[in-house]
């Protein structure tokens, strides 16, 4: 767990900024944690930088990266570092959130391109795919845990007050009689 200030643009963690409308009244507010000043408790999965969790209103709230390219395509912290390295190598010392997002999408496209495959990029691609599968698996588990509980089962349905005992009486002579099935006898269209 780390402690971060809620700035007007959101919460910054490892060069990425996370935001949500729920932060509205908490921006630059004093944290309820004693001795932390304006720093609020933050939790995150180091393998999945697309979201962080902040403790507000007695519960952990999800904050997504403000420039998340596609929520369906997970990315890893290793991929973010590689995208930032590519931007620094290109001459950008402090890339913006948009530039990091564009470099991340570009990196994902290049990693998927077979013509750019070297031994190093293939290893990185394998690691990135394994990390992405783990992130998707964790997200699926989180969604499964959020499902509401099924309704309680009852053995007897509740009785309607309008029904009387007379309605429950069944005349057995009115019921249709069926033949008892015997698996040993063969029946066909002519023996019916």
Secondary structure, DSSP 8 states (H G I E B T S, - for coil): -EEEE-BTTBEEETTEEEE-GGGGGGTT---SSTT-TTEEEEEEETTEEEEEEEEETTEEEEEEETT-S-TTS---HHHHHHHHHHHHHTT-SS--HHHHHHHHHHHHHHHH-GGG--HHHHHHHHHHHHHHHHHHHHHHHHHHHTS-------SS----TT--GGGG---GGGS-------TTS---TT--
